Amino acid sequence: MNNLTTLTDPHSAVTEAFQSLRTSLEFSRLGKELTTLLVAAVDSTEEKSTAVANLAVVMAQAGDKVILVDGDLRRPQQHEIFGLSNQTGLSTWLQNGGAAPLQASGVEGLQVLVAGPNAGNPVALLSTRRLAERLAELRAGSISYIIIDAPPVLAVTDAALWASQVDGVVLLINAGATKRDQAERARQVLTGVQAQILGAVLLNAETAAAAGAYAKQ
């Protein structure tokens, strides 16, 4: 977990940005359901999964009970970030059912559902009915947040499938790389499945001020 700034440098500007995002999400959930949260990048970025992991960590550190789901069945990274086994996970659970194969993350209050072995056809595996059933099972526990790491919105349809089943979506925008028209197309994809877009996080900003995160009420 050496690449998780929220653990290695808890007083950094980056950690503060994730804490600010957590606070904004807390305000966003007032008066409405916000348990399942998809964090999705507009386009491909190496920092995507690390950003999701850092958000999950600060939520757990604040006292929330969090499940981090690696919903990226194509290029999963959460098992590597947390140093966990990937022999069983989301892919096997979607196929076989049973109890969710959650693993302790090493951070109090945070459990991880890794992606599991490679799925030959992720789109078929991520059927909306199956996702709805599995998310309902995760909700059944005393969980504050279920945070889902998914493939980039514009790369494949996986993120849209997830977005159709969650309470809210936070969009990751890569500063200096994501173009305005790409961000707009990603927004259209998400609104097309009636996703509730809560706001955005700017990755790879040059200044601490620009690295801030925001969420719309």
Secondary structure, 3 states (H helix, E strand, C coil): CCCCHHHHCCCCHHHHHHHHHHHHHHHHCCCCCCCEEEEEECCCCCCHHHHHHHHHHHHHHCCCCEEEEECCCCCCCHHHHHCCCCCCCHHHHHHHCCCCCCEECCCCCEEEECCCCCCCCHHHHCCHHHHHHHHHHHHCCCCCEEEEECCCCCCCCHHHHHHCCCCEEEEEEECCCCCHHHHHHHHHHHHHCCCCEEEEEEECCCCCCCCCEEECC
